[in-house]
Amino acid sequence: MATQAAIAHRPDLSPQGLAALTRALAERAEEYDRNPRFPEENFAILADGGLLGLTVDARLGGGGAGFVDALRVLSAVAQGEPSTALILFMTFAFHASPEKNGRWDRGLYERLAREAVAGRGLIGTFRVEPELGTPVRGGLPKTTARRTADGWVLNGEKIYSTGSTGLDWFAVWARTDDPTARLGTFLVDPHSPGIEIVPEWDHLGMRATVSHKVVFTDTLIPADHAVDVREPLDWLPKPGEDQGAFLWNALAIATIYDGVARAARDWLAGYLNERVPTNLGASLATLPRVQEKFGEIEALLHTNRVLIETAAASADAGQAPNGVQVNLIKHIANANAIRAVEIGLELTGNPGISRRNPLERHYRDVLCSRIHSPQADTVLISAGKAGLGLA
């Protein structure tokens, strides 16, 4: 049940429209941080603005947006409330590659697409497990799907399940119980019997993602909801194969945390212009040292903008950066975002880490960029191998 509003008009992607969206979503950012819950009101705003179906094919009534426009929206959302952006990105990415290499049942996919166009249909992928960790580092999930006469029965548990309590669909990464296990995605209705959401998400930042543990106990799903199940080796990337989901993950994560840093920068600019110490007689913004450090922030965020926008435009033109390159963009953009907010803390001192001001929340949120796969060690080892000719 993510939303109830239906699309009444085409999305407003103008700079003025996106700025208004940021302001509207920011109104509850502190509330969601202090009292974490699924950002239902924010998704009502997004649904009312026609944004949930932004990347759905235009033939199905969606916006048909590519990387450039979708990332512009994600940035605006993240600058307002980044947990909302992280949940939204999964639905954007899902519909950006609707054919799923021809593996999904077309009728079932179109059902989800039309739900998104109507302002519902939020979907999230659940991959991480307590024992396995992230599957990016290898291994098979413990969560198992067993075939029955009525479909499939799912057993297992997932952690860090972003959007858990507000999604309309779970896309669960599981293995089959065949003698030679197959691996893939099972589409689950959250209202199915045998699902328990364990409210254990209590993290430093991004608190409204409600990324709780989800436990499946003999959860029955229809046969055609085993939407993409393959031999494990078939999941390895192949030359020339569409890597849209991979690109989406890297560029969206970079965009979201860059958006957090931009929100911090905007607050900091206001603070520095308004703060007038009595011994100075002018605002802090007039000090050359402050201007220099703020210029450093501008340089970091400008670098992010160029990296992300260039990659997005290239991807839309069919010339996407390769895996090493796009992961480096994510790595650099996240590091720049963290450093930009850290400079703000250096300039503000105690006010910057006071909960009376949003800068400390932005800092907690931006630090969460480090946990998204692939993490820094994986990214840099891959880049190092490529540079050394060992890839």
Secondary structure as GFF3:
##gff-version 3
##sequence-region A 1 391
A	DSSP	alpha_helix	15	26	.	.	.	ID=ss1
A	DSSP	alpha_helix	29	34	.	.	.	ID=ss2
A	DSSP	alpha_helix	40	48	.	.	.	ID=ss3
A	DSSP	three_ten_helix	58	60	.	.	.	ID=ss4
A	DSSP	alpha_helix	67	80	.	.	.	ID=ss5
A	DSSP	alpha_helix	82	96	.	.	.	ID=ss6
A	DSSP	three_ten_helix	100	102	.	.	.	ID=ss7
A	DSSP	alpha_helix	106	117	.	.	.	ID=ss8
A	DSSP	beta_strand	123	126	.	.	.	ID=ss9
A	DSSP	three_ten_helix	135	137	.	.	.	ID=ss10
A	DSSP	beta_strand	144	148	.	.	.	ID=ss11
A	DSSP	beta_strand	151	161	.	.	.	ID=ss12
A	DSSP	beta_strand	169	176	.	.	.	ID=ss13
A	DSSP	beta_strand	183	188	.	.	.	ID=ss14
A	DSSP	beta_strand	195	198	.	.	.	ID=ss15
A	DSSP	three_ten_helix	207	209	.	.	.	ID=ss16
A	DSSP	beta_strand	212	221	.	.	.	ID=ss17
A	DSSP	three_ten_helix	223	225	.	.	.	ID=ss18
A	DSSP	beta_strand	226	230	.	.	.	ID=ss19
A	DSSP	three_ten_helix	232	235	.	.	.	ID=ss20
A	DSSP	alpha_helix	244	274	.	.	.	ID=ss21
A	DSSP	three_ten_helix	284	286	.	.	.	ID=ss22
A	DSSP	alpha_helix	288	316	.	.	.	ID=ss23
A	DSSP	alpha_helix	323	348	.	.	.	ID=ss24
A	DSSP	three_ten_helix	350	353	.	.	.	ID=ss25
A	DSSP	alpha_helix	359	367	.	.	.	ID=ss26
A	DSSP	three_ten_helix	368	371	.	.	.	ID=ss27
A	DSSP	alpha_helix	376	387	.	.	.	ID=ss28
###
